[in-house]
Amino acid sequence: MKRSRTVYALGFAASVLFLLVLVWLYAPLSVMGKEAPQSAAGPVAKQREVQNPMPAGWTPPDQAEAEKRAAQPRPFVVDVAKEDPKLRQLRFKDLELGVKDIKYRYALLGNALPGNYTDQYRPVRFTHSKHAASVDGNCALCHHASPKGADASRDRLSETVACRACHQEAFNPKHPERLGLSAAYHQQCMGCHKKMNQGPVDCRGCHAPNAKDHKDLVRLPDNPTPMQVTQECLRCHPKAGEDMLKTAHWLWKGPSPYTIKRQKRVMSGKATDTINNFCMALPSNWPRCTSCHAGYGWKDENFDFTDKTRIDCLVCHDTTDSYVKAPPAAGMPDPKVDLVYVAKNVGKTSRNTCGNCHFQGGGGDAVKHAEMSGVLRWPDRNCDIHMGGYGFSCSECHKTVNHKILGRSSSLPVAEGSRSCEDCHSKKPHSCGSLLDHHLNKHSETVACNTCHTPVYSKCKATKTWWDWSMAGDKKRAPVKDKTGSSDYDWMKGEFEWKESKKPVYTWSNGFMERMLIGDVIPGQPDSFGSDEQLPRDQKKRMKPVYITRPVGSMKDPSSRIYPFKVMDGVQPADAVNNYLLVPHLYPRGPEDTTAYWKNLNWQKAFEDGMKVAKLPYSGKYKWVRTNMYWAINHEVSPKEMALSCRHCHESLAGQKTCNRCHKDDRNVNYKELVAKGTDFKAMLERGRDVSDLIGTTDYLGFKSLGYKGDPILTGGRFSRLPLRQHQN
C-alpha cells in the first residue's frame, strides 16, 4: 500500500510538472509589444483560416500554357514511313533541323489515360531544348519515325511530331507493334539516360510523387497535443523520424565542408557557434529564435534532440495553410490551430510551408535574405521565373534524401549537399545554337548564372541592408516609414535601412566561405567607438568592417566565378578587451527575468548573461564595431529577356563597334540590337521598381574591382589576352 501511494504521488507530481511546462510555454509575454497566444478557461476555439490565400486570378503563366498544350488531343498517326535510322539522322542534318526549330522549349509529359499511375505521380517537366542540345541537336534520335507523306524540306516540323501522336493506348489491336505512351516514354528516355550514363532512371528522378490522402488514415483524439500528433505520424513513418533526428533542420548544426579552416568541424551551426549581424546569436534567446525550429519546446540548452515525439511534422507538411507557430513559444503551435484538421490534410511541402520560416528570417518578412520574401508565395513571373512562371515549389530544386535537403546558405556553415543552376540547365545552358548562345556559354565558365539573371535583388519587396544595434533603447523615438513603407527604427533593435531593387555586390567565389564564429578573435584592431559614444551614420559606414562571412575566390582561380551578393551592413557589440563579438541575452525567459535587454534595456546585464550561456568570458567592457555579411543571391531569377545585356557590362559595346570587332558577316544579324538585348531599367522604373540610378549604366560588374585592367574585350580575359587594343573606338 505504501509503495502504491508513492507511485501515485510521483505520477501526480509529474502531471503537475507537465502542466507547469505547458503554462510556461504559452505564458503571456508583453515585453515585445506582442503577447503569446493565451488559453482561456476551457477549450480554445479552433480556427482553420488560410494564412496566405492565393490571390484571385493568380496562375503561373508558363506552366498554364504547358498544361493547356498537354491537354490538347493529338490526331493518331496511323501510318509511319520506314527509314534507316542513320540515313534519317543524316537527312535531318542536311536540312539543318535542330534546336532552333523547337517551337516550345518546355513541355509537360504525362499520360491522361486511366490506369497509368496518374494518381501517384505528377507529369514530367520536360526541357525540350536542353535535351535536344545535349545530343547536339540530333532530333532523329528521339523522333525516330515520321508520319507517312510528311516532308521536313517543305514543312520543317511535320516529321518531328509529338510522341503521343504515334503512341497512345497500349495493346491497340489495330497496331500491336506500337508501344503505349507510358512505355514509349520510359523506353526512350530511360534507354538514353542509361546509354549516356546521364540523367535519372528511377521514378522519382523524373516524376514528383503525389502525397496520399490521409483523411482516413489519421487516428487522433479530438484535442490532441502536438506530441500526440507526431506519435501518430511515427506510427506509419518510423524511419522518417529516425532520419529527421540526423538533419540540419532538426539539429541546427552539422558538417561545414565549405568553411575554410573549419572543413573538419562536424557540429557547426546556429545551435552551437554561428553569429550574424541581425539578431546576433541563439544562446540565451532560444524561445524566440526556435519559433522556426522544426520541433516542439526547444526553450533552453536542455532540449532533448533524441526525442522523436518533439519533431514537428506539420510545420513542413501542412497543406491547409492554417498551421501557425506561436512566435515566443519555442516552436509550439498556436493553441487555436486545429491539429486534427491539419494532420488529416498533410502532403508535400510548398512555398508556404518553407516560406513560413525562410521568408521570415531575422524577425520579419524579407529582413535577412536578399531574394526571399513573402512575395514568393504567389509571385509574378518577372519576380521569379521558376516560381512565378512555372509554379515551382522549393523542393523541386532542393531535393530531399532521407529528410536531408540539398542546398546550402552562404550565411550558415551547415551543408547537406549543394544545388546549382547547372544541375538542371547544364554547364552550357544557352541551347539555341546561335552566335550569342556560343558567347554566353563561354561566359558561364567565368560568370555565375544569377550574375546576369538577377541584375537587381529584392525587386519585389524591400530588404534590410543596414542594422545599427548601438541606436537601440530609445522608447520615445517614433519610427518613420521610408519610401518602401519600411520602418527606420525599433527601440528593441535599433536603426535600419531598407532597399528595393538594389544592385548586387559582385566578387569572385569558388563556393567556400570565410566565417567568423562565436569566440573568434577579430583580426587586428578594428575601427570602433565606445559604449558611451555615438557617431553620425555616414561616419559609421566609413569604418573598416569586420567580416562575419565573406566568399573565397580569385580571378586567377579556374574554379572561381563572379557571383552576386547582398552585403548586410551594420553595427553590433564586441568585447573591448577580448576583442570578439558579443552574444547578448535579448529575449526574456519569463516575467522575473532581470537581464534580458528587451525587458530591462541594460546592455551590461545582457552581455554578462549571454556570454555566460555561450561559455565565454566577458571583460565587462564593450565597444561597437561595424560588421559585414555576404549573402549569396540564388533566387528571384528573372526571365531571360530581363537578364543583363552585353552592353550593360561591356562599355566597349556601347560605341559604333560591337560584335563586328571580330565578326564581319552581319547579313543576318543586327549586332547593335543583339548587344542591347536584355533588361530595360527604364521599363522597370515605369513598373514601380526603384532603379532610377541604374538607367544608362555600363561596366555593371565593375571590372577593375574584380581584378581586370578594364573591359576584357579590350584588355583581355583572366586567362587569355585578345589582340583588340587597337579597336577601342
C-alpha positions in Angstrom: 0.0 0.0 0.0 2.8 2.4 0.9 4.5 1.7 -2.5 1.3 2.3 -4.4 0.8 5.7 -2.6 4.4 6.6 -3.5 3.8 5.7 -7.2 0.6 7.7 -7.2 2.3 10.7 -5.6 5.1 10.6 -8.2 2.6 10.3 -11.0 0.6 13.3 -9.7 3.8 15.3 -9.3 4.8 14.5 -12.9 1.4 15.6 -14.2 1.6 18.9 -12.3 5.1 19.5 -13.7 3.9 18.8 -17.3 1.1 21.3 -16.8 3.5 23.9 -15.5 5.7 23.4 -18.6 2.8 24.0 -20.8 1.7 27.1 -18.9 5.3 28.5 -19.1 5.4 27.8 -22.9 2.1 29.6 -23.5 2.5 32.3 -20.8 1.7 35.8 -22.0 4.8 38.0 -22.5 4.2 41.6 -23.4 7.8 42.6 -23.3 8.0 42.5 -27.1 4.9 44.5 -27.7 3.1 41.3 -28.6 1.5 38.6 -26.5 1.8 34.9 -26.9 -1.5 33.1 -27.5 -3.3 32.6 -24.3 -5.6 29.8 -23.2 -8.9 31.0 -21.8 -10.8 28.8 -19.4 -12.0 25.8 -21.1 -11.1 24.6 -24.7 -9.6 27.1 -27.1 -11.8 27.7 -30.2 -10.0 26.2 -33.2 -9.5 28.0 -36.4 -8.9 26.8 -40.0 -8.3 30.2 -41.6 -5.9 30.2 -44.5 -3.0 32.4 -43.6 -1.7 33.3 -47.1 -4.6 32.9 -49.5 -3.8 32.7 -53.2 -4.7 36.0 -54.9 -7.7 35.9 -57.2 -6.6 35.0 -60.8 -3.0 34.1 -59.8 -1.6 31.4 -62.1 2.0 30.7 -63.3 1.5 31.6 -67.0 4.3 29.4 -68.5 3.1 26.4 -66.6 -0.6 27.1 -67.5 0.4 27.2 -71.2 2.2 23.9 -70.9 -0.7 22.3 -69.2 -3.0 23.6 -71.9 -0.9 22.2 -74.7 -0.5 18.9 -72.8 -4.3 18.5 -72.6 -4.9 19.1 -76.3 -5.6 15.8 -78.1 -3.3 14.8 -80.9 -4.7 13.0 -84.0 -3.4 9.5 -84.1 -0.8 8.8 -86.8 -2.0 5.7 -88.5 0.9 5.1 -90.9 4.6 5.9 -90.5 7.3 6.0 -93.1 10.1 3.4 -92.7 13.6 4.7 -92.9 17.1 3.6 -91.9 17.9 5.5 -88.6 21.4 6.6 -89.8 20.1 7.9 -93.1 17.3 9.7 -91.2 19.8 11.4 -89.0 21.9 12.5 -91.9 18.9 13.8 -93.8 17.8 15.9 -90.8 21.4 17.2 -90.5 21.4 18.2 -94.2 18.1 20.1 -93.6 19.8 21.8 -90.6 16.9 20.7 -88.5 17.9 21.4 -84.9 17.3 23.2 -81.6 16.4 26.5 -83.2 13.4 24.8 -84.8 11.8 23.8 -81.5 8.6 25.7 -81.1 8.1 25.1 -77.3 11.2 24.8 -75.2 9.2 23.4 -72.2 6.6 20.7 -72.1 4.7 18.5 -69.7 4.9 14.8 -70.4 2.1 12.9 -68.7 -0.5 10.3 -69.6 -4.1 11.3 -69.3 -5.3 7.8 -70.0 -6.8 5.9 -67.0 -4.8 3.4 -65.0 -1.4 4.9 -65.7 -0.4 5.9 -62.2 -1.6 9.4 -62.7 -2.9 9.3 -59.1 0.6 8.6 -57.8 2.9 10.8 -59.9 2.8 14.2 -61.5 3.7 14.9 -65.1 7.3 15.2 -66.0 8.7 18.7 -66.5 10.5 18.2 -69.9 13.0 20.8 -71.1 12.9 20.1 -74.8 15.7 22.5 -75.9 18.1 21.3 -73.2 17.6 17.7 -74.2 18.0 18.4 -77.9 21.2 20.4 -77.2 22.6 17.5 -75.1 22.5 15.3 -78.2 23.9 18.1 -80.4 20.6 18.9 -82.0 20.2 15.4 -83.4 16.4 15.4 -83.5 16.2 12.0 -85.2 17.5 10.2 -82.1 14.2 10.8 -80.3 11.9 11.5 -83.2 12.7 8.1 -84.8 9.8 7.9 -87.2 7.7 10.3 -89.4 4.1 10.3 -90.4 3.8 8.8 -93.9 3.8 11.6 -96.5 5.5 14.2 -94.2 8.4 16.1 -95.7 10.5 18.4 -93.5 12.0 20.1 -96.5 8.6 21.6 -97.2 7.2 21.8 -93.6 10.1 21.7 -91.1 8.1 20.4 -88.1 6.0 17.9 -90.0 8.4 15.0 -89.3 9.1 15.7 -85.6 5.6 15.1 -84.2 4.9 14.7 -80.5 5.4 11.2 -79.0 1.7 10.9 -78.2 0.7 11.4 -81.9 2.0 7.8 -82.6 1.9 6.3 -79.1 -1.4 6.4 -77.3 -3.3 3.4 -75.8 -1.3 0.3 -75.0 -2.1 -3.0 -76.7 -4.0 -1.4 -79.5 -5.2 -4.5 -81.6 -5.0 -2.5 -84.8 -1.4 -1.5 -84.1 0.1 -4.2 -81.9 3.6 -3.1 -82.9 3.1 0.3 -81.2 4.1 0.8 -77.5 1.6 2.6 -75.3 2.6 6.2 -74.4 3.9 5.4 -71.0 6.0 2.5 -72.2 7.3 4.6 -75.1 8.4 7.4 -72.8 10.1 5.1 -70.4 11.9 3.0 -73.1 13.1 6.1 -75.0 14.0 8.3 -72.0 15.5 5.7 -69.7 17.2 4.0 -72.5 19.0 7.2 -73.5 19.8 8.1 -69.9 21.4 4.7 -69.3 23.3 4.7 -72.6 24.7 8.2 -71.9 25.2 7.5 -68.2 23.5 10.8 -67.6 20.0 11.6 -66.2 17.7 9.8 -63.8 16.5 6.3 -64.3 14.3 6.0 -61.2 10.6 7.0 -60.9 11.1 10.0 -58.6 14.1 11.2 -60.6 11.6 12.5 -63.2 8.2 12.3 -61.6 7.3 14.3 -58.5 5.1 11.9 -56.4 1.7 12.8 -55.1 1.0 12.5 -51.4 -1.6 10.0 -50.2 -4.9 11.3 -48.8 -4.5 11.0 -45.0 -8.1 11.8 -44.1 -9.0 8.1 -43.4 -5.5 7.2 -42.2 -5.0 9.5 -39.2 -6.4 8.4 -35.9 -6.3 11.1 -33.2 -8.4 12.2 -30.2 -10.5 15.4 -30.6 -8.0 17.7 -28.9 -4.5 16.1 -29.2 -1.3 17.6 -28.0 1.4 18.4 -30.7 3.4 15.4 -29.4 0.4 13.1 -29.9 0.2 14.2 -33.5 3.8 13.3 -34.0 3.4 10.0 -32.4 0.5 9.3 -34.8 2.8 10.2 -37.8 5.5 7.9 -36.4 3.1 5.0 -36.3 3.3 4.7 -40.1 6.6 6.6 -40.7 9.1 5.4 -38.0 12.1 5.7 -40.4 11.2 9.3 -41.2 11.5 10.1 -37.5 14.9 8.4 -37.3 16.1 10.2 -40.4 14.8 13.6 -39.1 16.9 13.3 -35.9 20.1 13.5 -38.1 19.2 16.5 -40.2 20.3 20.2 -40.1 16.7 21.3 -39.9 16.4 19.4 -36.6 19.8 19.9 -35.1 20.6 23.3 -36.4 24.2 22.1 -36.7 26.2 19.7 -38.8 29.3 19.4 -41.1 30.8 22.5 -42.5 32.8 21.3 -45.6 32.7 24.7 -47.3 34.0 26.8 -44.5 37.8 27.4 -44.8 39.9 26.3 -41.9 36.8 24.5 -40.5 36.2 21.8 -43.1 36.5 19.1 -40.5 34.1 20.5 -38.0 31.0 18.3 -37.8 28.8 20.2 -35.4 29.0 23.8 -36.5 25.8 25.9 -36.9 23.2 28.1 -35.3 22.8 25.8 -32.4 26.5 25.9 -31.5 28.8 28.6 -32.8 27.5 30.9 -35.6 26.8 34.6 -35.1 25.3 37.2 -37.5 24.5 40.9 -37.7 20.8 40.5 -37.5 19.6 39.1 -34.1 23.1 38.0 -33.5 23.1 34.6 -31.8 20.9 31.8 -30.4 22.4 31.1 -26.9 20.1 32.5 -24.2 17.5 33.5 -26.7 16.0 30.1 -27.5 12.2 30.5 -27.1 12.1 33.4 -29.6 14.6 32.0 -32.2 13.3 28.5 -32.1 9.9 29.6 -33.2 11.1 28.5 -36.6 12.5 25.2 -35.4 11.0 22.0 -36.8 10.3 20.8 -33.3 8.4 21.5 -30.1 9.7 23.1 -26.9 13.4 24.0 -27.5 13.4 26.6 -24.8 16.9 26.1 -23.4 20.1 24.2 -23.7 18.5 21.1 -22.2 16.3 20.3 -25.2 16.3 16.5 -25.9 17.3 16.1 -29.6 16.7 12.3 -29.3 13.0 12.6 -28.5 11.2 11.9 -31.8 7.9 13.0 -30.4 9.2 16.5 -30.3 9.6 16.6 -34.1 7.1 19.0 -35.7 5.9 17.1 -38.9 3.1 19.6 -39.6 5.2 22.7 -40.0 6.6 21.3 -43.2 3.7 19.0 -44.4 0.7 21.2 -43.8 -1.3 21.7 -47.0 -4.2 23.8 -45.4 -2.0 26.9 -44.7 -3.8 27.2 -41.4 -0.9 25.9 -39.2 0.8 28.6 -37.2 3.6 28.5 -34.7 3.3 30.8 -31.6 6.3 33.1 -32.1 7.6 33.3 -28.5 6.7 29.7 -27.6 9.8 27.7 -28.5 8.3 26.2 -31.6 4.9 25.2 -30.1 1.9 25.7 -32.4 -0.7 28.3 -31.7 -3.3 26.7 -29.4 -6.0 27.8 -31.9 -4.7 25.6 -34.6 -7.0 22.6 -35.4 -4.3 19.9 -35.2 -6.6 17.1 -36.3 -7.7 19.0 -39.4 -4.1 19.8 -40.3 -2.9 16.2 -39.6 -5.6 14.8 -41.9 -4.5 17.2 -44.7 -0.8 16.7 -44.8 1.1 16.4 -48.0 4.1 17.7 -50.0 6.0 20.7 -48.8 5.2 24.0 -50.6 6.4 27.6 -50.9 4.1 28.4 -48.0 5.5 25.8 -45.6 9.1 26.6 -46.5 8.5 30.3 -46.6 6.9 30.5 -43.1 10.4 30.2 -41.7 12.7 31.1 -44.5 10.9 34.2 -45.8 10.7 35.4 -42.1 14.4 35.1 -41.2 15.8 37.9 -39.0 12.4 38.6 -37.4 10.3 39.7 -40.3 9.4 39.4 -43.9 12.4 40.0 -46.3 14.7 41.0 -43.5 17.6 38.6 -44.0 17.6 37.2 -47.5 18.2 39.4 -50.5 15.9 37.4 -52.7 13.4 35.6 -50.5 10.2 37.2 -49.1 6.5 36.5 -48.8 6.1 37.7 -52.3 7.4 34.3 -53.5 4.3 32.6 -52.1 2.4 33.8 -55.2 5.0 35.7 -57.3 4.8 37.4 -60.7 6.9 35.6 -63.3 9.1 38.7 -63.5 9.8 38.4 -59.8 11.0 34.8 -60.2 10.6 32.8 -63.4 10.7 29.4 -61.7 8.1 30.0 -59.0 6.1 32.7 -60.8 6.3 31.4 -64.3 6.3 27.6 -63.8 4.8 27.2 -60.4 7.9 25.5 -58.8 7.8 24.6 -55.2 11.0 24.9 -53.2 11.6 21.1 -53.1 11.7 20.9 -56.9 15.2 22.3 -56.7 16.0 21.5 -53.1 15.6 17.7 -53.4 15.3 15.8 -50.2 17.0 12.5 -49.4 16.1 11.0 -46.0 14.9 14.4 -44.9 18.2 15.9 -45.7 17.7 18.8 -48.0 20.1 19.7 -50.9 21.3 23.3 -50.9 23.3 25.5 -48.7 23.4 29.1 -47.5 26.4 31.4 -47.5 25.3 32.6 -44.1 25.5 29.3 -42.3 28.2 26.6 -42.4 25.9 23.5 -42.3 25.7 21.7 -45.7 23.7 18.6 -46.6 24.6 18.9 -50.3 24.7 21.5 -53.0 22.4 22.7 -55.7 23.2 24.9 -58.6 21.6 26.1 -61.8 23.8 23.8 -63.8 22.2 20.7 -62.1 19.2 21.3 -64.4 20.4 23.7 -67.0 23.9 22.1 -67.6 27.2 23.8 -68.0 26.1 25.1 -71.4 22.7 26.5 -70.5 22.2 28.6 -73.6 21.0 26.0 -76.1 19.6 27.6 -79.2 22.8 27.3 -81.1 23.1 31.0 -82.1 26.3 33.1 -82.1 25.1 34.8 -78.9 24.5 31.5 -77.2 28.0 30.4 -78.0 29.5 33.5 -76.2 27.1 33.2 -73.3 28.1 29.6 -72.8 31.7 30.7 -72.7 30.7 33.4 -70.2 29.3 30.6 -68.0 32.8 29.5 -67.3 33.5 32.8 -65.6 30.1 34.3 -64.7 27.6 32.6 -62.4 24.0 32.3 -63.8 22.5 34.7 -61.3 25.0 37.4 -62.0 23.2 38.1 -65.3 19.7 36.6 -64.4 19.3 38.6 -61.1 20.5 42.1 -62.1 18.9 43.5 -59.0 17.8 41.8 -55.8 14.7 42.4 -53.6 13.0 43.7 -56.7 9.6 42.6 -55.4 9.9 43.7 -51.7 12.5 45.8 -49.9 15.1 44.0 -47.8 17.0 45.3 -44.8 20.5 46.4 -45.7 21.6 48.3 -42.5 21.1 47.4 -38.9 22.6 49.5 -36.1 22.2 47.9 -32.7 24.0 50.9 -31.0 20.9 53.0 -31.5 18.5 50.7 -29.7 16.8 51.6 -26.5 15.0 54.9 -27.2 11.4 54.2 -26.5 10.4 57.8 -27.2 11.7 57.7 -30.8 8.8 57.2 -33.2 9.6 55.0 -36.2 9.4 56.7 -39.6 8.4 54.9 -42.8 10.7 55.2 -45.7 9.6 55.2 -49.4 9.3 51.4 -49.4 6.9 51.5 -46.4 9.5 50.1 -44.1 10.2 51.4 -40.6 13.6 53.0 -39.9 13.6 52.3 -36.1 12.7 49.8 -33.4 13.5 50.6 -29.8 14.3 46.9 -29.2 16.6 46.5 -32.2 18.0 49.9 -33.3 18.2 51.7 -36.6 17.5 50.3 -40.1 17.9 51.0 -43.8 15.9 49.1 -46.4 16.4 48.9 -50.2 14.2 47.6 -53.0 15.7 46.6 -56.4 19.3 47.0 -55.3 22.3 46.3 -57.4 24.3 43.3 -56.0 27.9 43.4 -55.0 30.0 41.2 -57.3 33.0 39.2 -56.3 34.9 36.0 -57.1 33.7 32.9 -55.4 34.7 29.2 -55.6 31.9 28.2 -53.2 34.0 28.3 -50.0 33.4 30.9 -47.3 35.5 32.7 -44.6 33.4 32.6 -41.5 33.7 34.3 -38.1 32.2 32.1 -35.3 31.3 32.8 -31.7 34.6 33.3 -29.8 36.8 34.0 -32.8 39.1 36.9 -32.1 38.7 39.8 -34.5 41.8 40.2 -36.6 43.9 43.3 -35.8 42.3 46.3 -34.2 39.0 47.1 -35.9 37.6 50.5 -36.1 35.2 51.0 -33.2 33.5 53.5 -30.9 32.9 53.3 -27.2 29.8 52.3 -25.3 29.3 55.9 -24.2 29.9 57.4 -27.7 27.7 57.9 -30.7 28.7 58.7 -34.3 26.8 60.0 -37.3 25.6 57.2 -39.6 27.9 58.2 -42.5 30.9 58.0 -40.2 29.9 54.6 -39.0 29.6 53.5 -42.7 33.2 54.6 -43.3 34.6 52.4 -40.5 36.6 49.4 -41.6 34.2 46.4 -41.3 34.6 43.1 -39.5 33.7 40.3 -41.9 31.4 37.7 -40.3 31.1 35.9 -43.7 33.0 36.5 -46.9 33.3 34.5 -50.1 36.7 32.9 -51.0 37.8 33.2 -54.6 40.3 34.7 -57.0 40.4 36.0 -60.6 43.2 33.5 -61.3 41.4 30.5 -59.8 39.8 28.4 -62.5 37.2 27.2 -60.1 36.1 30.7 -59.2 33.3 32.6 -60.9 31.8 36.1 -60.5 28.8 35.8 -58.1 26.3 38.4 -56.9 25.8 39.0 -53.2 23.8 41.2 -50.8 26.2 42.6 -48.3 24.4 43.1 -45.0 26.0 46.1 -43.2 25.5 47.1 -39.6 26.9 47.9 -36.1 26.9 45.4 -33.3 28.7 44.9 -29.9 32.2 43.4 -29.3 34.2 42.8 -26.2 36.5 45.8 -25.8 39.2 43.6 -24.1 38.8 40.1 -25.5 38.1 41.5 -29.0 35.4 39.1 -30.1 31.8 39.7 -31.0 29.4 39.6 -28.1 26.3 37.4 -27.6 23.6 39.4 -25.8 20.6 38.0 -23.9 17.7 39.7 -25.7 14.5 37.7 -25.2 13.3 37.3 -21.6 13.0 33.8 -20.1 9.9 34.8 -18.1 8.3 37.6 -16.1 11.1 37.5 -13.5 14.0 37.9 -16.0 16.2 40.8 -14.9 18.9 40.6 -17.6 17.1 40.4 -21.0 17.8 43.6 -23.0 14.3 43.7 -24.4 12.9 43.9 -20.9 15.5 45.9 -19.0 17.4 47.9 -21.7 20.7 47.2 -19.9 23.4 46.1 -22.3 25.9 45.2 -19.5 23.5 42.7 -17.9 22.5 41.3 -21.3 26.2 40.7 -22.3 27.0 39.1 -18.9 24.1 36.7 -19.2 24.5 35.9 -22.9 28.3 35.3 -22.7 27.8 33.1 -19.7 25.4 30.9 -21.6 27.8 31.0 -24.6 30.5 29.7 -22.1 32.9 32.6 -22.9 34.3 35.2 -20.6 33.1 38.8 -20.7 35.5 41.5 -19.7 32.8 43.9 -18.5 33.7 46.4 -21.2 32.1 46.6 -24.7 32.5 48.6 -27.9 30.6 49.0 -31.1 32.1 47.7 -34.4 30.9 47.7 -38.0 30.2 44.2 -39.4 29.5 42.9 -42.9 28.0 39.6 -44.1 27.9 38.3 -47.6 24.6 36.7 -48.6 24.6 34.8 -51.9 21.8 35.6 -54.3 20.2 32.4 -55.6 16.5 33.2 -56.1 14.4 35.9 -57.8 15.7 34.6 -61.1 14.5 36.9 -63.9 13.2 35.7 -67.3 15.8 35.6 -70.0 14.5 38.8 -71.5 15.2 40.6 -68.2 18.8 39.4 -67.9 21.7 41.8 -68.2 22.5 42.7 -71.8 26.1 42.5 -73.2 26.2 46.3 -73.2 25.3 46.6 -69.6 28.7 45.1 -68.7 30.9 45.8 -71.7 31.3 49.5 -72.1 33.2 48.8 -75.4 30.0 47.6 -77.0 28.2 50.9 -76.4 30.0 52.6 -79.3 30.0 52.2 -83.0 31.8 48.9 -83.0 30.2 45.9 -81.3 30.4 42.3 -82.3 31.8 43.4 -85.7 35.2 43.9 -84.0 35.6 40.2 -84.7 32.5 39.0 -86.7 32.5 40.7 -90.1 29.4 38.9 -91.5 26.4 40.9 -90.4 24.0 40.0 -93.2 21.6 38.1 -91.0 22.0 39.9 -87.6 21.8 43.4 -86.2 24.7 43.5 -83.8 23.7 46.7 -82.1 20.3 45.2 -81.3 21.9 42.0 -80.2 24.2 43.6 -77.6 21.4 45.7 -76.2 19.1 42.8 -75.8 18.3 42.4 -72.1 16.7 44.1 -69.1 15.3 47.6 -69.6 15.8 49.6 -66.4 13.5 52.4 -67.8 10.7 49.9 -68.2 11.4 48.6 -64.6 11.1 52.1 -63.3 7.8 52.6 -65.1 6.6 49.4 -63.3 7.4 50.9 -59.9 10.9 49.5 -59.3 13.4 51.8 -57.6 16.1 51.6 -60.3 16.4 55.2 -61.5 20.1 55.2 -60.5 20.7 52.2 -62.9 19.4 53.7 -66.1 22.2 54.0 -68.6 24.6 52.0 -66.5 27.5 50.3 -68.2 30.5 48.4 -66.7 27.8 47.0 -64.5 30.0 44.4 -62.7 32.9 46.9 -62.1 35.7 45.0 -64.0 38.5 46.8 -62.3 37.2 46.0 -58.8 37.2 42.3 -59.9 40.9 42.5 -60.9 40.6 43.2 -64.7 42.6 46.1 -66.2 39.4 47.2 -67.8 36.7 45.9 -70.2 38.0 42.3 -71.0 37.0 42.8 -74.7 39.8 45.4 -74.9 42.2 44.3 -72.2 41.9 40.6 -72.3 40.3 37.9 -70.1 41.6 36.4 -66.9 43.5 33.6 -68.6 43.9 34.9 -72.1 44.6 38.2 -73.9 42.8 39.3 -77.0 44.6 41.4 -79.6 41.9 44.0 -79.8 43.5 47.0 -78.1 43.7 48.9 -81.4 39.9 48.8 -81.7 39.0 50.9 -78.7 36.5 53.1 -80.7 
